[in-house]
């Protein structure tokens, strides 16, 4: 008899443990008797008596006008807050904002910031197989098609099969671009929601769950954007380390120069590697103007001293300047100048060409 009672008690405990649902795990445990508590009236002090000193140390702040008064008891989730993660370089969030919004600052001038954000968002949707219901670059609004995900929901304790819940969501993305175009805020709003579990359909969500849905998809978009930036940077570094063909030519002013078969953003950082290999020290630089201020030490045993025999010196010790500039969509000019910004003569540029072109064409230069 006692053994039977013990077994029955064990089964009952397992049943109680198994009956906890995902909702139970998201809400506070324990009794909700406090919901029946009535607010105490303020102590009424007769007019002929002195009022005692009251402490506000444990006073509760008043409920805000936009607060959802229904979020009490089991309807109040106790999950950690949903936070927007500014993972992209130059991104940030504004404190105190209730909307799912992230700000981006322009850090790459290769394309307009708004175009870069939209391209990344469209790439994310395409990669996830999510359609676009409408997109207006002029109005800066994109509305997605339904995002359908399937989640497993814990079934009853007596069942070995979990139930599947299908959740559909549609989002509206809007872009707020500053007049100067170098800062923009991407905001996402949950437009439609529908969850099916068996024959049950839920189309309404609480304000907290709505924000959680918005922040979740926004963080996915941010993560995709950051991945694309990292991928582009990896490819850029690989391109910088690859050898590049160079030929004799002229810059935009008609001065003798080297014309390199690569974009400015590739040639500029590669020039630092090439100059170091050629025996130059870079003292200062100005990427916006394409200027490099260098010193040639002329030390014996430097790389290109060994290319020539006898006492012939290609370059004297001293300070020089180089001008790196775009020479078309896919080409860049490099002009050697003296310390007074006077371009080298054509014969001197021709003498240096062999050494410069050989190093520029080398693969895997050290970064």
C-alpha positions, 0 to 999 in steps of 0.5 A, spaced: 500 500 500 505 504 501 509 503 495 503 504 491 502 511 494 509 512 493 509 511 485 502 515 485 506 521 488 512 520 483 507 520 477 503 526 480 510 530 481 512 528 474 505 530 471 506 537 474 513 538 472 511 536 465 505 541 465 509 547 465 509 550 458 513 555 455 509 561 457 510 559 464 517 559 463 517 566 461 512 569 467 514 569 474 513 563 478 509 563 485 502 566 487 499 572 484 495 573 490 498 580 490 493 582 484 487 582 489 491 587 494 487 594 494 491 600 494 491 603 502 488 610 503 492 615 505 492 616 512 487 622 514 490 626 520 485 630 524 486 638 523 487 639 530 493 634 530 500 635 527 501 630 521 507 625 522 513 625 517 512 620 511 518 617 507 518 616 500 523 611 500 519 606 498 514 610 494 512 607 487 513 611 481 506 613 477 504 609 471 506 612 465 501 614 460 503 609 455 504 604 459 500 597 458 496 596 464 494 589 462 501 587 463 500 584 470 501 577 473 502 571 468 501 576 462 507 580 464 513 576 461 520 576 466 525 575 460 531 579 459 529 586 455 530 586 447 536 590 446 538 593 439 546 591 438 550 596 434 555 591 431 556 595 425 562 600 425 559 607 426 553 605 428 549 607 435 543 607 438 539 612 442 538 612 449 531 612 451 528 610 445 522 605 445 522 604 437 527 598 434 532 603 431 539 604 429 543 609 427 549 608 421 554 613 420 558 614 413 565 610 414 565 608 407 565 613 401 565 608 396 557 609 395 552 613 398 550 611 405 542 610 404 544 605 398 549 601 402 543 600 407 538 598 402 542 594 399 544 590 405 537 589 407 535 587 400 541 582 400 539 579 407 531 578 405 534 575 399 538 570 402 533 568 407 528 567 402 523 573 404 519 577 399 518 584 398 511 586 398 513 594 396 519 598 396 519 605 395 526 608 395 523 615 394 519 615 400 524 611 404 520 605 406 520 597 405 515 592 407 516 585 407 512 579 405 510 574 410 516 571 414 514 564 416 518 560 421 516 554 425 518 553 432 517 546 436 512 547 442 513 543 448 507 538 448 503 535 454 507 531 459 504 525 457 506 526 449 513 524 446 511 528 440 512 536 440 507 540 437 509 545 431 507 552 431 507 556 425 509 564 426 508 569 420 510 576 421 510 582 416 515 588 417 516 595 415 523 598 414 523 606 414 530 610 413 531 617 416 537 620 412 540 626 415 540 632 410 547 631 409 547 624 407 552 621 412 547 619 418 541 615 417 536 611 422 533 604 420 527 603 424 523 596 423 515 596 425 511 589 426 506 590 421 502 584 421 503 578 426 499 571 426 501 564 430 498 558 429 498 552 434 493 546 431 487 549 430 488 556 434 490 562 431 493 568 435 493 575 431 495 579 437 501 580 441 503 585 447 507 591 446 513 587 449 512 581 444 511 586 439 518 590 440 521 583 441 519 581 434 522 588 431 528 588 435 530 580 433 529 582 426 533 588 426 539 585 429 539 579 424 539 585 419 545 588 423 548 582 423 548 581 416 550 588 414 556 587 419 558 580 415 558 583 409 563 589 411 567 584 414 567 580 407 568 586 403 574 588 408 577 581 407 577 581 399 580 588 399 586 586 403 587 580 399 586 584 393 591 589 396 596 583 397 595 581 390 600 583 384 598 589 380 600 591 373 603 598 372 605 602 366 608 608 364 603 614 363 601 621 365 597 624 370 591 628 369 595 634 369 600 631 363 606 630 368 609 623 367 607 618 372 605 611 373 598 608 371 596 602 376 591 597 374 587 598 380 582 602 384 584 608 388 582 604 395 586 599 393 592 602 390 593 607 396 594 602 402 598 598 397 603 604 396 605 604 403 607 596 402 611 598 396 614 604 398 617 600 404 620 595 400 623 600 396 627 603 402 622 609 403 620 611 410 613 614 410 613 621 414 606 623 413 600 622 409 593 625 407 589 620 403 583 625 402 588 629 397 592 623 395 599 625 398 605 621 401 610 625 404 616 620 404 624 620 406 629 616 402 634 613 406 639 611 400 642 606 405 647 601 402 643 594 401 636 597 400 632 593 395 633 597 388 640 599 389 642 592 388 639 592 381 644 597 378 651 596 378 657 601 378 656 608 382 649 610 378 644 612 383 637 612 381 635 617 387 639 621 392 637 621 399 632 626 402 625 628 402 620 627 397 612 627 395 608 622 391 601 624 389 596 618 388 590 620 384 584 616 380 585 615 373 579 613 371 574 608 374 579 602 375 586 605 374 590 610 379 596 614 377 602 615 382 606 621 381 613 622 384 615 629 386 621 633 389 620 636 396 617 642 393 611 638 389 615 639 383 614 632 378 620 628 376 622 629 369 620 624 364 627 621 364 627 620 371 620 617 372 623 612 366 629 610 370 625 608 376 619 604 372 623 598 372 624 597 380 617 600 382 613 596 377 616 590 379 615 591 386 608 593 385 607 586 381 609 582 387 604 578 390 603 577 398 607 583 400 607 584 408 602 588 411 
